[in-house]
Amino acid sequence: MGSALVRALLASGHRTTVWNRTREKAEPLALLGATVAPSVLEAVTAAEVIIVNVSDYAASAAILRDAAVTSAIRGKLIVELTSGTPHGARDVAEWCARHGAFYLDGAIMATPDFIGTDAGTILVSGQGQAFHDNAAVFRALGGNVQHVGQDPGRANALDSALLALMWGALFGALNAIAVSQAEGIDLGELGGQWAATAPVVEGLVTDLIKRTDAGRFASDAETLSSIAIHHSAFQHLMELMDARGIDRAVVDGYGSIFQRAIAADQLHGDFAALSQFMGKVA
């Protein structure tokens, strides 16, 4: 990912200095026009905008919180494109402010091949003026780089929410594969049927988000499906999985949410009513 970010910056004509713990990994970027710094201090000193893309905030702290480096960041912009938590981003923002640096935190919502393309999406939060003052840098990284709020933790919060959606789909796919294999369904057929069904699922997710936002939990004329309908079909899935000896680790979590709603007399509510039972641990 770091190399993809550098290639995008170079392609847009930005003078770019790079540093990596393993210098050999940075050498190919030198052939494209990047300057390879022998140390973090020299890389930071050479730049006005410092983009950090490492494994986590602990790794970032190990790089930046050296006394000499900390002194060198004063008056510069730190852009943290490192995976982390909202509270972690807020902690880094406070640290930067104490040491006279500007700070933006970003969540990369793309694989490396999307960086620098029109579809490249990065969510950025923190000081809005710093984002707008460096718009050309962010445009180089992708056509869909967005400033999503002044709170430095906002980008990571959205990242976690969107990853929850992604992992729900991926673990659901693993569950579907297990069922298909147990029932002798060719996975090519599963893929074809998913392509036909995906627009329906997307519509359900969009409706669920809108209804929850509006607090419309009771079934009404616009309800697409009630908890009762889903729960009935869910019981069939559970029976099939038990009969075939398929691991229920994923779906048992769904079952517990259904049971909380049913216990609260919400069985005939819109499926969105389940959101009332997801906010806190029971």
N, C-alpha and C positions, 0 to 999 in steps of 0.2 A: 504493500500500500504506500509506504514512504516513497519508493521509487516512482510509482505512478503519479504521486503528487508533484514530485520534482520534474518529471517529464512534462506534465501539463504546464507548470510554471515556465519552463524553458521554451516550450512551444509557443507561449504567448509573449516571449521576449523579456521575461523578468530575469534580472541578474540574480543568480541563486547560488548560495553556498551551502554545502551539505556536510554533515558529520554522521558517522556510524561507528559503533564500537568496533566493528570489523571493517577496517578500511577497504578491504578487497570488495566488499559488497557495494561500496560507493564508487569504485573506479569506473564501472560502465557509464555512470552518469557524467563523469568528467569528459568522456568522449562526445557527449551531447552538448557540452558547454558549461557544465556546473563546475564550481570551484570546490575541491575537496579540502576541508579544513582539518588540520592535524589534531585539533582539540575542540572541546565544546566552547571554551572561552573564546577561541579565535572565530568560531562560527557565529557565536552570539555577537561578538564585537563587530563583525562585518555586516550585520543585518539590522534593519529597522523593524521588520516583521519576522518574528521567530515562530516557526511552525513546528510543533512537537508531535510526533507520531510514534509512540512506543506502546508497550504492552498494557500498562496501567499507570495510575497516578504515583504509585510508589517508585516505579522506574523513572518517571518524569522528575520526581523530587530528587532522586539520586543524581540526576544530570544537572538540574538547575540550582539546587540548594548548596552548592559549593560557594564558599565566601566570595571568591573572585568573580564567579559567574553571576551570583546574585547582585553584586555591585554593578556589573556590566549591563543588566537588563533595565536599569533605571531609564525612564523616558521611552522605552520601546514597547511594542505590542507583542504579547504572548498569545498565540492561537493554539490551544490544546486540542488536538484531534486524536485523543486517546480515550479508549473505552473506560467508563467509570460510572459512578453514581451521581445523582443530583447533589447530595450533600458533599461529595468529594470535590465536585466542580466549585461549589461555593467556598470550600476551604481554600482551594488554590487561588480563587479570585481574591479572597481576603489577604492571602500571603503576598500576591502580586501588588495589591494596593499598598501594603505596608512597605514594600520595597520600591515604590515609585514606578511600577510598570502598569500598562493597560492590559486588559485581559478579555479574551473571548474563548468560549468553550464550544467545541463542535462535535457532532455525532455524524459519522459518515454512513449514509444509508445506501451503500453501493459496494459492489465488488470492484477491484482495481481496474478492470477493463472499462468501467463507466466513468472513471475520473477523467476530466477534461472534455467530456462529451456533453451534448445538450441535455442528455438524460441524467447526468451526474447529480445526485442529490446529497447535500450536506446541510444539516440543521445547525445553526449557529446562534448562541445566546450570550448575553452580556452587554457590554457598553455599546449601544446602538451607534453612537457617533464614530467609534473606532471601526465598526463594520462598514459604515458608509464612506468613511475617509479612505478605506482600502478596498473599495468595490472592485477595482480592476484585478486585484490579486484573487479575490473570491470568484470572480467571473471566469478566471483562468482554470479554476478547479472543477467547474461544472456549470451547466446551464440552469440548474435548479438549486443553487446555494441560497438558503433563506435565513434571514435574521428572524428568530421566533420569539424574542422577548428580552427584556433587560435582566431578568433573573438568570445568573450564570448556570443554574442547574436545570433550566427549562429544556435545553437540547437533549441532555441525558435522560430526563424524565420522559420526553416524547420517544426517544430511542428505546427505552425499556418497554413502553406501551406498544410500540410497533413490533418489537421483537416478540412480545407476548403473542401478538397476532400471528407472526410468522411461525413461531414454534408450535402454536396451536394447530396450524395447517400442516406443518411437517410431522408432528407426532400423530396427528390424525391420519396422515398418509401412511405412516408406519403401521398404524392400527388397521387401515384398509388393506394394506399389503398382506398382513398376517391373516386377516379373514379370507382374502382372495386365495392365498396359497393353501389355506386349510380346506377351502371348498373347491379347489381345482380350477380356479378362474385364471386365465392367462393374464399376466400383468400388462400386456399390450392392450388387452380389452379394457382393463381397469383404467388405463391412461386415456383411452378413447372416450369412455363414459364420463370420466372426470372432466374432460374438455367440454363435453356437452352440459354437464351439471354446474360447472364453475360459475357461470353468470347468475344462476339462481342463488348460489351460496353468497356471492358478492352482494346481491340485492338484499339478502337476509341480514348480512353484517351491517350494511349501510342503514337499513331500517332499524336495526337494534340500537345503533349508536344514536340515531335521530330521536327515537322514542325515549331512550334513557335520558338524553339531554333535556327533553321536554317533560320528563316525569310521567309519561303516558303508559302506565303499567297495566291498567285494566284492558281486557279484550274489548275491541270496538269494531265498527264496520270496516276499518282499514287494517285490522290485525291479519298478518300473513299466516301465523300459526301460533297456537296456544301452547302453554307448558304441557297441558294434558296430551296433546297430539305428539309432541316430542318425547314425552316420558313413555308413552305406549310403545313407540318405535324403539326407544332406548332399551326397553325390557326385552324386545326381540333380539337386539344385538347382544345383550348380556347372556341370554339363553344360548345363542349360537356359540358365543365364545366359551361358555362353560362346557357345552357339548363337545367342542373341539379342543378343549384344554389350552385355550389361548390366554396368555398373561393379561390380567385385568388391571395392571398398575395404572395405566392411563385413564381408563374409563371409570374406575372406582371413584376418582376425584369428581367426575361429572355427576356420578350417582349421589354423592354426598350433598352437592348443591341442589339437585332435584329434591332431595329429602327435606332440606331446610325450607324450601319454598312450599312444599306440600304441607309440612307441619305448621306453617304460617297461613294455611288456607289460601294459597295462591295457585292451586293446581289449574284453575281455569283462567288465569291471567295471561296476558301476552307474554311471549318468551322473554321480552325485555325485563319483566318483573324479576327475573333471576339476578339481575344486576344488583338488586337490593341485598343479596346474600353473598356478594363477592368482595365487598369493601373491607371487611375485617375478618380475622380468624374467629371461627365460632367458639 
